[in-house]
Each structure stands twice: as C-alpha cells, then as structure tokens.
C-alpha cells in the first residue's frame, strides 16, 4: 500500500486520524437508535460501512483513501456507540456489563486473529495487490450481514423472533420495571438531554474514555511495529500480537461479569488502568525483550477491559433511555478525541523504543485511575445523600415487608430528574 498510494509516515498517520475526525463530528447518530427502529438504522450503518470498506480496494490515491476513511468513521459512529445503548433497552442495569463485555470483546478477539488472517491472505499470489484483497475481505462479508441485520435485529421484545410469547411478556415487564413504561423507541425527552449535559458524572466517564482511547487507538495499530523493533521478523511480529490480545479478550468478559456481580465497577476500572499503566511503563523503561513483551500483556490486559467497564458505567448511572443515549453520545464525543493523539504517538524516527509514546500512554492510563477514584467518590457521596433522604435500602426493605408490600424493586426509576429517582435507586459504584 505504501508505494501504491505514495504513503509517508505522516500520510499514514493522517489516514488513521481522519477516521476519528468524522467519528467525532457525527457522534450525535447514537441517538438514532432511539428515534428510528433499530433494525433499519443498524442495517443502514452496516451497509454503509461495508460499502466503504469494499471501495477501499479500488482507490489509487492517498486523497481518495482519505475520503473513504472519513466516510468509514461516519458510518461507524452510527453503529459502534449505539450497540451498548441498544442493549440497555433489553437488559437491566445490573446485567448490562457482561453483555457489553461480549460485544466489546470482539475487538481484542479480532486482533488475536487479524495478523494470522492477514498473513494467510497475502501469502498467495492474487491477481490484484494484496492490500486490496485485505479490504475486500473486510468489506464483502460485512455487506452480507446487511439482510441479517435488517431481518433479525429486534427493535423490541415483541419483534424478537428468537423469543417465545411467554419470554416476550417477561422481557416487556422487565422493560417497564426499568423505566416505568413500555414505549422505548420513537421519541426523545429534550429536557433530559439538557440535564445530562449538566451532569458531572457524564463528563467524568467521557474524560476517562478519552484517556483510555489515547492508548487504545495506538496499541493495535503500532504493536506489530513495536515487536519488529524488538528484533522479531515481520511474520513473527504478527504472530506474537495474538497472545496478548487473547488474554485481553478473556479479561474483558471476566472483569465485566465480576463488576456486574459485585456492582463495584469503579474498583475494577481502577485495578485495570493501573495494570495497563504499569505495562506501558515497562515498555518505556525496559530494554530487554522479555520484559517489554511482558509489558505488552499488561498493557493489552488493562486497556480493552477498562474500556469495556467504562461504557456500562455510563449506562448504569443514567436512569432513563434518553439520558443513557445522551450519556453515550457525550462519552464518545469527548472520548473519541483521544485517538487523535494516540494515532500520532509512534513516528518512525522514535523507534525502536518509542519512549515518548509509551510514556504518554502510561500517563493517560494513570490519569484514568484518578478519574475513576474521583467518580466513585462522587457516586458514594450521592448515595449517602439518598440514604439520608429516603433511608438505607435495608431500612426501606424492612418497612416494605412490615407494610406487607413484599420485595421492593431495586431497579425501578420513577421520574426524570436525578433528585426525583425512586427511593430504591442507588448509583453503581
């Protein structure tokens, strides 16, 4: 690709950066999952992304590739942030983390196999340039998923073909349990939009996502280069990227499940970001190959799972559909600015150790740790205020039992503004 499109190091970095510029500009599309039927909007995003990815195989200029990367960011911004939001229509807030973990674990799992897949595809002698074949392999299967998305992605429990009638009734009741009514798609409460923009919790998680994304955007892209600079050949470098990403895949699912069960998502993020930061410190400071490769495991094992826990933390602590959607929008609006920095941290001239890039990533991982501590402290303080106002959850359960009302629903939200959330509502720490 480098000679065909006359790429320089700076031009390659711009191909990475332009994607995130459009991703940020069109982040408002996250709310389209609530305004339009999800099967229609999802199919549109999948079609657009697959078409752009396929067209990359035909470009002959850097300028043309820049345009396609811009449109790829546009379509991906309509899809990626919306899937966790869509899941919140079907699952209660203490169940969301694991489901989002499964979705986001696809990223490190894909990176586990991408090197071997790329090698397998390009080791033959195709009639067209090998890098063009790679784009066709990305784009054409995605286009094949468009009809599957359109016909099988459910808009609501009623349209879920894989549910029985009894299961649909249970799913609808769970939705009412969470938001107090059945209607989930087709409207937005604009007052709640404004309230979310004034909510410090939304900005805390957005800054956390920004910090993690500085590191997240750089690791998958530059890891083969970093390994090559350690002394491995190009083929071995691709193969050695797989074990760290597979460990990250396992940790992404495991940590989101643990955080769901314990309802201690902040503590999980604190541990993961410290682990990732230590990994980057090892990459920046160590000279031996073994120590630096161990640092890769820690960095990958911290970044992906931390992000997988940040997204459900947003959804855990916004009580209505509109607020969850705006929270996701703010998260990505700020958070996706991180890759604008992350994709430019590893210029070729700073090899083989890339001390500056590794140090910046380490600093942002530790900054995420501080933000998580700050947000968890804020949520603890808010819960203390709710306890003083309504009494502790244990006290309310005891009163409900004494009154013969039975078990009170811990998940129900009774009003729009946070100060009017139901007496059983508490923020997830």
N, C-alpha and C positions, 0 to 999 in steps of 0.2 A: 504493500500500500504506500510505503514511503516514497519510492521512486515514481510510482504511477501518478500520485497526486502531488508530487513535489513537496512532501512534508518536511518541515524543520521541527526541532524540539518545541519552539514557540507555537507553530501552527498546530501541532498535535495537542498541546495544552488547550488551545482555543477550541478544538473540536470537543474536548471534554467540558469546557466551561460553557459554551453556547447552549448546551443541553439544559444546564441548570438555570440559565437566564430565562428561558421560556418556561421552564418548570415553575419558577417563582412568579412570573408575570400572570400565569393562568391558573394560579392556585385556587382561585375562587370556585373552580369547577368542582371542588369537593362537595359543595352544597347541591350540585345537580343530582346526586344520588337520592336526595330527599324531594327535589322538585319534579323529577321525571321517574317513570318506572325503571327500577334498576336494570332489568333485563335489556331495555332499549339503550340506556346510557352505557352500560357495560359493553354491549356488543359494538356500539359506535367507537368506544375507546380502543377495544381490541382490534377492530378493523383498521382504524387509523394508524395504530402503532405497527401492525403487521405490514400494512401497505408501505409505510415509510421505511421500515427495516428492509423490506424487499427491494425497494427502489435504490437503496444504498449500493446494491450490486452493480448498478448501471452508471453511477456517477464517474466523471472523468476529470473533475477539477476540485480543488480544495474549497472553492467558493460554493460549488454545488453540494458538497458534503456538509458544509457549514449550514446551508439552508435546510437540508434534511435532518440534521441533528437538532435544529431549532424546532421543527415540527414534531420530532420524536419526543422532545421534552413537553411540548404542548399536550400531546395525547397521553403521555404517561402521568402528567399531573392530574388528569381527569380520572385516572384509574387507580394508581397506587395508594394515594391517601384515602380514597373512597372505600376501599375494601374493609379496613378496620371499622370505619363508620357504619357500613352496611351490616357488619357482624353485630354491631350494638343494637340493631333492630330485632335480632333473634335471640340474643343471649343476655342474661342478667349480668350486672356489672362485676360480680364476683366470679363469673365464668369466662369473662372476655379474654383475660391474659393468655390462657393456653391456646385459644382459637386464633388470636392474633399471632401468637408464637408459631403456630403451624404455618400460617401464611408467610410470615417474615423469614422463617427458617428456610424457605425456598431459595433465598439469596445465598447464604453460605453453602447450601447443598448444590446449587447450580455452579458455584465457584469450585466446588470439590471436583466436579466432572468436566468443567469447561476446558481446562488445559489438555486433558487426555482426548476430549472430543475434538478440540481444535487440531491437535496433532494428527489424530486419525483421519480427519477430513483433508488436511493439507499434505498428508504424506504420499498421496497418489499423484496422478498426472491428469487433472481435469482439463477440459478444453478451454476454460477461461481462467483468469487469475485466481489463485487460491483464496485470497482475501474476499473476492467477490462470492465465492462458493459459501464462505462463512456467513455472509449476510443473507444469502438465500436460505440457508439452514435456520437462521434466526427468524426470518420473516414469513416464509411459506407455511410452516406448521402453526404459526400464530394466526394466520388468516383462516386456516382450517378450523380454528376454535371459535370463529365468529358465530356460525349457526348453533353450536353447542351452547355458547353463552346466551344467545337470544332465546333459545327454546327451553333451557334447563335452569338458568339462574332465576331463583324465585324472587318476586317482588315482596311477598308477604307469606305468612304461613298458609294462607288459602291457596296460593299458587305454587306451593312446593309439591311437585309431583311425587317426591320420594316419601311423603308423609301420608299416613292413613288418616281417615276422618277424625278418629279419636285423638291422634297426635296433633292434628291441626287445631283442634279445640284447646288442647293443653297449651300449645305454642301461643295461641291468641290470648289465653288467660295470663300467660307469663308476660306478654307484652303490656297488657293492662296493668298487671302487677307493678311493672317498672315505671310507666309514665302516666297511668291513670286513665287512659282512653285507648281506643282501638286504632284510630287513624294515624298512620305514621308517614305516609308519602303524599306529596302534593302541596304542602304549604310550609311557610317559614314564619316564625314569630319575630318580627323585626325589633321589638323591644328586647328580646333575649339576645339578639345579635349585639346590640349596644352594651348590654350588661356583661357579655363575655369579653368584649374588648376592654372593659374596665376591670376585669378580674385579674388580680396579680398571679393567681395560680396558672392561668393560661400562658402568661409571659415567662414564668419560671420554666415550665416544660418546653416552651419554644426555645429559650436560650440553652437549655440542656441538649435539645435536639441539634441546635446549631453547633455546639461544641463537639458532640459525638460525630456529627457529619463531617467535620474537618478531617477527622481520622478515617471515618468510614469511606469517604469518597476516594481516599488515596490508596488504601491498602490493597483492594482487589486489582486496581489498575497497575500499580507500580511494584507489587510483590514479586512477579517474575523477574523484573529488572533488578530488584534488590538481591534476590537469590543468585542471579547471574553474576552480580558484582561480588558475591561471596566466593566465587570461584567455580560454580557449577556451570555446566554447559546449558544451552537453551532448552534441550529436551528434558534434562534432569530438573531444571528450574521449574518447568511447567508441572512435572510430576510431584515435586516437593511442595507445591502450593496446596495439594489435596488434603494431607493430614490435618494441618491447622484449621482449614475451613470445615472439615468434617467434625472435628471437636467442637467448633463454634456452632455447627448445626445442632449437635446433641445438647449443648448447653443452652441454646436458645429455647428449645422445647422444655428442658428440665427446669430452668430458672423461672420461666413464666408460669409453669404448673405450681412450683413451690410458692411463688408470690401470690397466686390465686388462693391456695390452701391456707396460707398464713395471714393473708391480707396485709403483708408488710413489703409492699413493692419498693418503697424508698430505700429500705435497708438493702434489698437485692441490688438496686442500681448503684448504691454506694460501694458495695463489695466489687461489683463487676467493673466499675470505672477505675477503681484502684488497681485491680488486676491488669486492665488494659494499659493504664498509665505506666505501671512497672514494666510491662512488656516493651513499651516504646523507649523507656529509659535504658533498658538492656540493649536495644537496637542502636541507640545513640552513643552509648558509652563503651560497650564491649567491642573487642577486636577479634576474639576467637569465633570461629564459625559455629561451633556447638552452642555457645551462649547466645549468639544472635538468633540462631534458628529457634532456640527455646523462647526467646523474646517474641518471635513471630506467633508462636502458640498462645502466649499470654495476651498479646495484642488482639488477635482474632477472637480469642475466647472471652475478651472483655467488651469489644465494640459491638458486635452483632447482638449478643444477648442484652446488652444495656439498652440499645435502641428498641428491641422487642419488648422491653418492660416500660420504656418511656411512653410509647403510644397508648397502651391500655391505661396508664396512669392518668392521661388526659381524659379518657372516656369514663374512668372510674369516678372522677370527681366533678363531672358536669351532669346535672340531674335531668335535663330534657334533651330531646332529639336535636332541636335547633342549637342548643348550647354545645352539645357534643360535636356537631358539624362545624360550628364556628371555631371551637377549640382545636379541632384537627386542621382547619384552614390556617389559623394563626401559627400552629406548630410548624407547618410546612412552609408558610410564608417566610418566617424567620429562619427556621431550621435548614431550609434548602439553600440559604446563603452560605452555609458552611462549606459546601463543595466548591464554591467559587474560589475559596482559599486553598482547600485541600487538594484540588487538582493541579495546583501550581507550586507544590512544595518540593518537588523532586526533579529539578532541572538536571540534565545530563552532566553538566560541569561540576556538580557537587558530589558525584559518585567517588568512591564506592560505598562510603558510609552514610552519606546524606544526613549528616549530624543535625543540620538546621531543621530539616523536615521532620525527622524523628523527634526532636526536642519540642517543636511546636505541637505535634500531635500529643505528646506526653502532657504538655502543659494544659491543653484543652481537655484531656481526659480527667485530670485532677480538678480542673475548674468545674467540670460536670459533677464531680463528687461534692464540691462545696455547694453547688446549686441544689443538689438533691438533699443535702443536710438542711439547707435553708427552707426548701419547700416542705419537707417533712415536719420541721419545727412550726411552720405556719399552719399546716393542717392539724397538728396536735393542739395548737392554740385555739383554732376554730372549733375543734371537737370539745375542748374544755368549755368554751362559751355555750355550746349546745347542751352540754351536760348541766350547766348551771341554769339554763333557761327551761329545759324540759325534765331534768333528772337524768341519771345514767340509764343506759339501756337495760341493765339488770333491774333497776327500780321500776322502769316502765313495764317490763315483762311481769314483774311481781304484781303491779297494780292491775294489769290486764287480766292476769289469772284470778286475782281476787274478785274482779268485777264479772268474771265468767265470760270474758270476751275471747278467750283462747289465745293462741300464739299470735303475736303481732308481726306483721311483715316487715323485715328489716330493710327491704329494698325499695319500698314504695316512696315516691316523691309526690307531694301533694300540691305544689304550687310552683310558680315561675321563679321568683327571686330567691336567692340562696337563703336569705334570712327567714323565708317562709317555707323552706323544705319541711317535710313531715318530721314529727318528733322522733321517729326511729331512724332518721337519716344521719349517717356519720361519714366523714371523709375517710378514704382508704389511705392509710399511712404507708 
